[in-house]
Amino acid sequence: MIRGSIISIAILFGAVALARSQNLHVVTDTVNSRILNEPRVIQIFLPPGFDVKKKYDMLYVLDGESFGVNASQILSMEQNFEYAPPMIIVSIFNREIDARHTSSRNRDFLPIAADGYIYSGGADKFFEFLKTELVPLVDQKYPSSGKNILFGHSYGGLFAVYALLTQPGVFQSYIASDPSLWWNDGYVNKLAAKNIAKLTNSNATLYIAGRTGELSRALGSYGLDSILKAKMPAGFKWKNAVYDNERHQAVKVKALYDGLKFTYFGYGPATENGYMTNALIFFPMNGVLLKNKPVRIMTSTTFLDYEPGIRYTTDGTEPMASSPKFEFGTTISAPADLVLTLFATQSANLIFKGHFSEGTTLPASSLPKLAIEGGFNYAYYKGQWKDIPNFDRLKPKKTGLAKVYIGDFISDTTNFACEILGYLKIEREGYYTFFLDADDQAALTIGGHLLINIQADKDNLNEKSFVVPLEKGFYSLKIGYLHKAGDTDLRLTYIPPANDEFFVPPLSFPLKLQYHTLKFSK
C-alpha cells in the first residue's frame, strides 16, 4: 500500500506491542477510508497470550459498537471449551451519516436502493472497503492465517449472505444471524436462486440462524433453506438452524456461539502434552464382547446432528459420507473393527479406530487370605528406562497405598517408574469398561489379562478404554507406569454395568472394592 493513498491510520494500528506490554487485549482505531470517504472506527480484540509469531484466524463482526464486546466474550467461551481456536476479532462500528443521527446500516448493508429505506444501496461499496482496504490492512498489521470469518445480524446477516453470493473468496466462512431475507421482496433469496450453484469454493461454510415457525418462513429463512438444499454445490458445508422462543436481538448470541462451533466442527487442539484430544475419541475403545450381547459406544462430542457429521463402519474400512451415521449410544457386536470418521467442516477429517473380539466372561479368582480392604499397593522405582521395566528385577525405593491420582502419593516429576498391585472386588456380573490415563507409558492387567497398553508418544494418545465381561468375585489388578519428564498423570477409572437408558460417567474405584496385602510382594 502507498501510505496516505488508500488508508491512513489515525490511531494505534501499529501499537500492538504497546497493548501487549500493558496486558491490554483491545485496540481501538479510526480508519480513514478513501472508498467510503469517511473515517470508520474499529476495535481489535486480541486473544489472551497473543503472540506476533503465531498466525490467527480473523473474525469480522458487523455492528461492532453493539456486539463487539459480546462477541469477544462468546469467543472466549468457545476457546475455553475447545470448540474454536484463539483468533483475532475485528469489530466494525457503524457511524452516524447525517444530522438526524441516521446510522450507516441501511447504506452499508442493503444491496440496492429501495423505497422506504433511506440511503440504501451501498453494500457493494462497503464490501469494497472491506476487501481492498480493511482486510489487507489488518493482514498487514496482524499475524493473519488468511482465514476470515464474517458475522452479521439482521441487516448485517443479509449482507453476509449477499457477500457470499456476489464476492466469495475474501471470507471463507459466513455466519448470518436472523438475516433480513424478507427485505425488498426477498431480493437476496432471488439472487441466491441465480448464483448459489456458481460457488466454487468447497472449503467455504455458511451458518444461518433464525427462529422457528411461520415467523421464520415470513422472514425468508425457509426460502433460502429450500434454495440451498436444491442448488448448493456438492462439498459446500452449510447449516440452517432455527431457535425456539427467541427474540430477534437474542438470536445473535446463539448464532455466533453455534456458528463458530459449526465453522470449526472437527477442531481438536492438542492438549498441553501434545496428545490427541476428545474431538472424536469414543469409548469403549476396544474390548471383548459376548456373543449376541452388544455394547453401546459413547463419544463426548455434542454436535452429532451435522451433515455428514460422524459416520462409521464395523469392517475396518474407512467410512464414507454415505456410511451409517454414528449416534450417541450406537451398539456394536463382536467381532468388529470399528472405524469412525468425523467429516470436519474445514480441517482434515478425523479418523478413530477400535477393535472388539468375541470371547467369554473373564473368570474371577479367590482373594488371598492376607488381603484386606482399603486400597491397592504401590511400589516406586527411581531410574531411567526406555520402556516400562521388569519390576521383578528391581528393588523399590518406596512402597505404600495408592490413591486415585499418582500425584497424591508420588511427588517426583522425572525419570521414575511405578507398579500398582492389588485385587478388585466385582459385586455385579456384566460389562465393565476400564479407563486408563497416563502421560508416558502405562499398562493395565486384570485377572492376568493385558487390557490396556498406553505408549503416548507412539500413539499420540494418553487415554484408552477397554470393555470386558466380568463375573462376581475378585480379580487381580496390576498397573505398570513409566514417567520420564513433566507433569505426572496416571489414573484408573471405570464404568460398571449400568441401565442403558442413561449415560454413566467414569468413576473412581471405591476403597471398599480395593484390596491389598499387608506386605508388598510380587
C-alpha positions in Angstrom: 0.0 0.0 0.0 1.1 3.6 -0.6 1.0 5.5 2.6 -1.8 8.0 2.6 -3.3 7.0 -0.8 -5.6 4.2 0.3 -6.0 4.2 4.1 -4.4 6.4 6.8 -4.5 5.2 10.3 -5.4 7.8 12.8 -4.6 6.0 16.0 -2.8 2.9 17.3 -2.9 0.5 14.5 0.8 -0.1 15.0 0.5 -0.2 18.7 0.0 -3.9 19.2 3.3 -4.1 21.1 2.1 -1.4 23.5 -1.1 -3.2 24.1 0.7 -6.4 24.9 3.2 -4.7 27.2 0.3 -3.2 29.2 -1.5 -6.5 29.2 -4.3 -5.0 27.1 -6.4 -7.1 24.7 -8.4 -4.3 23.0 -7.1 -1.8 20.5 -9.5 1.0 19.2 -8.6 2.6 15.9 -10.0 5.0 13.4 -9.5 4.1 9.8 -9.9 6.8 7.1 -11.4 5.1 4.1 -11.0 6.6 0.7 -13.7 4.4 -0.8 -16.3 5.4 1.8 -14.9 8.9 2.0 -15.2 8.8 5.8 -13.5 7.7 9.0 -14.6 4.3 10.4 -14.0 3.1 14.0 -12.9 -0.4 14.5 -11.8 -2.4 17.6 -9.3 -5.2 17.6 -9.8 -7.8 20.3 -6.5 -9.8 20.7 -6.7 -13.3 22.2 -5.2 -14.0 25.6 -1.5 -14.8 25.2 -1.4 -13.0 21.9 1.9 -13.9 20.1 3.1 -12.0 17.0 4.9 -15.1 15.9 1.7 -17.1 15.6 -1.0 -17.0 12.9 -4.6 -16.3 13.9 -7.9 -16.6 12.1 -9.9 -13.3 11.9 -13.5 -12.9 12.9 -15.0 -9.7 11.4 -18.1 -8.6 13.4 -20.5 -6.1 11.9 -22.5 -3.8 14.2 -19.3 -3.8 16.3 -20.4 -0.9 18.6 -23.3 -3.0 20.0 -21.9 -6.5 19.7 -18.1 -6.5 19.6 -17.6 -6.9 23.3 -20.3 -9.7 23.4 -18.6 -11.4 20.5 -15.3 -11.4 22.4 -17.0 -13.0 25.4 -18.7 -15.6 23.3 -15.4 -16.4 21.6 -13.7 -16.7 24.9 -16.2 -19.4 25.9 -15.7 -21.2 22.6 -11.9 -21.3 23.3 -12.3 -22.5 26.9 -14.5 -25.3 25.6 -12.0 -26.0 22.8 -14.7 -25.6 20.1 -12.6 -22.9 18.3 -9.0 -21.8 18.2 -7.7 -18.5 19.5 -8.5 -15.8 16.9 -8.5 -12.0 16.5 -11.8 -10.2 16.4 -12.1 -7.1 14.1 -15.2 -5.3 15.3 -16.5 -2.8 12.7 -18.5 0.2 14.1 -21.4 1.8 12.3 -21.5 5.6 12.2 -24.0 8.5 12.0 -24.2 9.9 8.5 -26.4 12.9 8.9 -27.7 15.5 11.4 -30.6 13.2 12.3 -28.2 10.6 13.7 -29.1 8.2 11.0 -27.0 5.0 11.2 -24.9 3.9 8.2 -26.5 0.4 8.4 -29.0 0.9 5.6 -26.4 2.3 3.4 -23.7 -0.3 4.1 -25.7 -3.5 4.4 -28.5 -3.2 1.9 -27.6 -4.2 -1.7 -29.7 -1.9 -3.8 -31.7 1.3 -3.4 -35.2 0.5 -2.3 -38.3 2.7 -1.5 -38.7 3.3 2.2 -35.1 2.6 3.1 -33.2 5.8 3.3 -29.6 5.7 2.0 -30.0 2.0 1.0 -27.9 0.5 -1.8 -24.3 0.9 -0.7 -23.5 -2.7 0.1 -21.1 -3.1 -2.8 -19.1 -0.1 -1.9 -19.0 -1.2 1.8 -17.8 -4.6 0.7 -15.1 -2.9 -1.5 -14.0 -1.1 1.7 -13.7 -4.5 3.4 -12.0 -6.2 0.5 -9.4 -3.6 -0.6 -8.8 -1.5 2.5 -9.7 -3.0 5.8 -8.8 -6.7 5.3 -5.5 -6.1 3.6 -4.5 -3.6 6.3 -5.5 -6.0 9.1 -3.5 -8.7 7.4 -0.5 -6.4 7.2 -0.6 -5.3 10.8 -1.6 -8.5 12.5 -0.4 -12.2 12.0 -3.3 -13.5 10.0 -3.7 -17.1 8.9 -5.6 -16.0 5.8 -8.9 -17.4 7.1 -11.5 -14.7 7.5 -15.0 -15.2 9.1 -17.8 -12.6 8.6 -20.5 -12.4 11.2 -23.6 -10.2 10.7 -27.0 -9.9 12.4 -30.3 -8.8 10.8 -29.4 -6.4 8.0 -25.8 -7.5 8.8 -26.8 -11.1 8.3 -28.4 -10.2 5.0 -25.1 -8.5 4.0 -23.2 -11.6 5.0 -25.3 -13.8 2.6 -25.1 -11.2 -0.1 -21.3 -11.1 0.2 -21.1 -14.9 -0.2 -23.3 -14.8 -3.3 -21.6 -11.9 -5.0 -17.9 -11.8 -4.0 -16.8 -15.1 -2.4 -13.2 -15.5 -1.5 -12.5 -12.6 0.8 -14.2 -14.5 3.6 -14.0 -18.3 4.0 -16.9 -18.6 6.4 -20.1 -16.7 6.9 -22.4 -16.6 10.0 -25.8 -14.9 9.3 -27.9 -14.3 12.4 -31.6 -13.9 11.8 -30.8 -12.3 8.4 -33.4 -9.9 7.0 -34.0 -12.1 3.9 -37.6 -10.7 3.6 -36.1 -7.3 2.6 -37.2 -5.8 -0.7 -39.5 -8.7 -1.6 -36.8 -11.4 -0.9 -34.1 -9.7 -3.1 -31.2 -11.8 -1.7 -33.1 -15.1 -1.9 -33.8 -14.4 -5.6 -30.2 -13.7 -6.0 -29.3 -16.9 -4.3 -31.5 -18.9 -6.7 -29.4 -17.5 -9.6 -25.9 -17.5 -8.1 -25.7 -20.3 -5.5 -24.8 -23.0 -8.0 -21.9 -21.0 -9.2 -20.0 -21.1 -5.9 -16.8 -23.0 -6.4 -15.1 -22.7 -3.0 -15.9 -26.1 -1.5 -14.0 -25.1 1.7 -16.3 -22.2 2.5 -19.0 -22.6 5.1 -22.3 -20.8 5.8 -24.2 -20.9 9.0 -27.7 -19.3 9.1 -29.6 -18.9 12.4 -33.3 -17.9 12.6 -36.4 -18.5 14.6 -38.9 -21.4 14.3 -42.4 -21.4 12.9 -44.2 -19.2 10.4 -42.2 -16.2 11.5 -39.1 -17.9 10.0 -41.0 -18.5 6.8 -42.1 -14.9 6.7 -38.6 -13.6 7.3 -37.2 -15.6 4.4 -35.0 -18.3 6.2 -37.2 -21.1 4.9 -37.0 -19.8 1.4 -33.2 -19.7 1.4 -33.0 -23.1 3.1 -35.0 -24.6 0.1 -32.7 -23.0 -2.3 -29.6 -24.2 -0.6 -30.9 -27.8 -0.5 -31.7 -27.7 -4.1 -28.8 -25.9 -5.6 -25.8 -25.7 -3.2 -22.8 -27.3 -4.9 -21.6 -30.6 -3.5 -19.0 -30.2 -0.8 -20.1 -26.8 0.3 -20.9 -27.1 4.0 -23.8 -25.2 5.4 -26.4 -25.4 8.1 -29.7 -23.6 8.7 -30.5 -23.6 12.4 -33.8 -22.4 14.0 -34.3 -21.5 17.6 -37.5 -21.8 19.7 -38.8 -18.9 21.9 -36.1 -16.4 21.0 -36.4 -12.7 20.2 -34.7 -11.1 17.2 -31.9 -9.5 19.2 -31.2 -12.6 21.3 -30.7 -14.9 18.3 -27.3 -13.4 17.6 -25.8 -14.7 20.9 -26.7 -18.3 20.0 -25.9 -17.7 16.3 -22.3 -16.7 16.9 -21.8 -19.4 19.5 -23.2 -22.2 17.4 -21.9 -20.7 14.2 -18.4 -20.9 15.4 -18.9 -24.5 16.6 -20.1 -25.3 13.1 -17.3 -23.4 11.4 -14.7 -25.4 13.4 -16.5 -28.7 13.6 -13.8 -31.2 14.0 -11.4 -28.7 15.6 -9.3 -30.5 18.2 -6.3 -28.7 19.6 -3.6 -30.7 21.1 -3.7 -30.8 24.9 -0.8 -29.4 27.0 1.3 -32.5 26.5 0.6 -32.6 22.7 -1.7 -35.7 22.7 -4.9 -36.2 20.8 -8.0 -34.6 22.3 -11.5 -35.9 22.7 -13.0 -34.4 19.5 -13.7 -37.9 18.2 -12.4 -40.3 20.9 -15.1 -42.9 21.7 -15.4 -45.4 24.5 -15.1 -48.2 25.0 -12.3 -48.1 22.5 -11.5 -51.8 22.4 -12.9 -54.9 24.2 -14.0 -58.4 24.5 -17.8 -59.0 23.9 -20.0 -61.9 24.5 -21.8 -63.5 21.5 -25.1 -61.6 20.8 -24.5 -59.2 23.6 -23.6 -55.8 22.1 -22.3 -52.7 23.9 -23.1 -49.0 23.4 -20.4 -46.8 22.0 -20.2 -43.3 23.5 -18.4 -40.1 22.5 -18.1 -36.8 24.2 -18.8 -34.7 21.1 -22.1 -32.7 21.4 -22.9 -31.9 17.8 -23.8 -35.1 16.1 -26.6 -33.6 14.0 -24.3 -32.0 11.4 -24.1 -33.5 7.9 -22.4 -35.7 7.1 -21.1 -35.4 10.7 -19.7 -38.7 12.1 -20.1 -41.9 10.1 -18.9 -45.4 11.0 -18.2 -48.9 9.7 -17.6 -52.1 11.6 -15.5 -54.0 9.0 -12.4 -51.9 9.2 -13.0 -49.9 6.0 -12.8 -46.1 6.1 -16.4 -44.6 6.3 -17.8 -42.6 3.5 -20.3 -39.8 3.8 -23.0 -42.3 2.9 -22.0 -44.8 5.6 -24.3 -45.2 8.6 -24.4 -42.1 10.8 -23.0 -42.5 14.3 -25.3 -41.6 17.1 -24.5 -41.4 20.8 -25.0 -45.0 22.1 -24.7 -46.8 18.8 -24.5 -50.5 19.5 -21.6 -52.7 18.4 -21.5 -56.5 18.4 -18.3 -58.6 18.1 -16.4 -59.3 16.1 -16.0 -55.7 14.9 -13.2 -53.4 13.6 -14.9 -50.1 14.3 -13.9 -47.1 12.4 -15.4 -43.6 13.0 -14.8 -40.7 10.7 -15.7 -37.1 11.6 -16.2 -35.1 8.4 -14.7 -31.9 9.6 -16.1 -28.6 8.4 -12.8 -27.2 7.1 -9.9 -29.0 8.7 -8.8 -32.6 7.9 -11.3 -35.3 8.7 -10.6 -37.1 11.9 -10.5 -40.9 12.0 -10.5 -43.1 15.1 -10.5 -46.9 15.3 -11.3 -49.7 17.8 -11.3 -53.5 17.8 -13.8 -55.8 19.5 -13.3 -59.5 19.6 -15.8 -62.2 20.6 -15.0 -64.0 23.8 -16.2 -65.3 27.1 -16.6 -63.9 30.6 -13.2 -63.4 32.4 -13.2 -65.8 35.4 -12.8 -64.4 38.9 -10.2 -65.8 41.3 -10.0 -66.2 45.1 -8.8 -63.5 47.4 -5.6 -64.1 49.3 -6.1 -64.7 53.0 -3.9 -61.8 54.0 -5.6 -59.3 51.7 -7.5 -56.5 53.3 -9.9 -53.9 52.1 -9.0 -50.3 51.6 -6.7 -49.5 48.6 -4.1 -51.0 46.3 -0.3 -51.4 47.0 2.2 -49.4 45.1 6.0 -49.5 44.6 8.1 -46.6 43.4 11.3 -47.1 41.5 13.9 -44.4 40.5 15.8 -44.7 37.3 15.8 -44.1 33.5 14.2 -46.6 31.2 13.1 -46.6 27.6 10.1 -48.7 28.4 8.2 -49.9 31.5 10.9 -52.0 33.3 10.7 -55.6 34.6 9.8 -54.8 38.2 10.7 -58.3 39.4 14.4 -57.4 38.9 14.2 -54.1 40.8 14.1 -53.0 44.4 11.6 -50.3 45.2 12.6 -47.0 46.7 9.3 -46.6 48.4 6.0 -48.6 48.9 2.6 -47.8 50.3 -1.1 -47.5 49.5 -2.0 -45.9 46.2 -4.7 -43.2 45.9 -6.8 -42.0 42.9 -4.1 -39.8 41.3 -0.5 -40.7 41.3 0.4 -37.2 42.3 -1.3 -37.9 45.6 1.3 -40.5 46.6 4.4 -39.7 44.4 5.8 -36.2 44.2 8.6 -37.0 41.7 8.3 -35.5 38.2 11.3 -37.0 36.3 12.5 -40.5 35.5 10.7 -42.9 37.7 8.5 -46.0 37.4 5.7 -47.3 39.5 3.8 -50.5 39.9 0.4 -50.8 41.4 -0.8 -54.2 42.6 -4.0 -55.4 44.3 -7.3 -57.1 44.0 -10.6 -55.6 42.6 -13.9 -56.7 44.0 -16.7 -57.1 41.5 -20.1 -57.0 43.0 -22.3 -57.4 39.9 -21.8 -59.5 36.8 -21.8 -57.7 33.5 -19.7 -55.5 31.2 -17.1 -53.3 32.8 -15.3 -50.5 30.9 -11.9 -49.5 32.3 -10.2 -46.2 31.5 -6.5 -45.6 31.9 -4.9 -42.2 31.6 -1.1 -41.9 31.5 1.3 -39.2 30.3 4.1 -41.6 29.1 3.6 -45.3 29.3 1.2 -47.5 31.3 -0.2 -51.0 31.1 -3.3 -52.4 32.8 -3.7 -56.1 33.6 -6.9 -57.5 35.0 -7.2 -61.2 36.0 -3.9 -61.9 34.3 -5.0 -60.4 31.0 -3.4 -57.3 29.5 -6.3 -55.0 28.6 -4.8 -51.6 28.0 -1.3 -50.6 26.9 -0.5 -46.9 26.6 2.5 -45.6 24.7 1.6 -42.0 24.4 4.5 -40.8 22.3 3.9 -43.5 19.7 0.1 -43.5 19.7 -0.3 -39.7 20.2 -3.0 -40.8 22.7 -2.7 -40.8 26.5 -6.2 -42.2 27.3 -7.6 -45.6 26.4 -10.5 -47.7 27.4 -11.4 -51.4 27.3 -14.7 -53.2 27.9 -14.7 -56.8 29.3 -17.4 -59.1 30.8 -16.7 -59.9 34.4 -18.4 -62.2 37.0 -18.9 -61.6 40.7 -15.8 -62.2 42.7 -12.2 -60.9 42.9 -9.7 -60.1 40.1 -6.0 -59.4 40.4 -5.1 -55.9 39.2 -1.7 -54.7 38.1 -0.6 -51.3 36.6 2.9 -50.7 35.3 3.7 -47.0 34.8 6.7 -45.1 33.4 7.2 -41.4 33.7 10.1 -39.5 32.0 9.5 -35.8 32.4 6.9 -33.1 33.0 3.7 -33.3 35.0 2.7 -36.8 36.2 -0.6 -38.3 35.0 -1.8 -41.8 36.0 -5.4 -42.5 36.7 -7.6 -45.6 36.5 -11.4 -45.2 36.4 -14.3 -47.5 35.3 -17.9 -47.7 34.4 -19.8 -50.7 36.0 -22.8 -52.4 34.3 -25.5 -49.7 34.0 -29.0 -49.1 32.8 -28.6 -48.4 29.1 -31.1 -45.6 29.2 -28.7 -43.3 31.0 -25.1 -42.2 30.5 -22.8 -43.1 33.3 -19.5 -41.2 33.6 -16.3 -43.0 34.5 -15.9 -43.4 38.3 -13.0 -43.9 40.7 -13.0 -47.3 42.4 -14.5 -47.1 45.9 -12.0 -48.1 48.6 -14.3 -50.8 49.7 -13.7 -52.5 46.3 -9.9 -52.2 46.5 -7.9 -54.9 48.3 -4.2 -55.2 49.1 -1.8 -57.4 51.1 -0.3 -56.4 54.3 3.2 -56.8 52.9 4.1 -55.6 49.4 5.1 -58.6 47.2 5.1 -59.6 43.6 
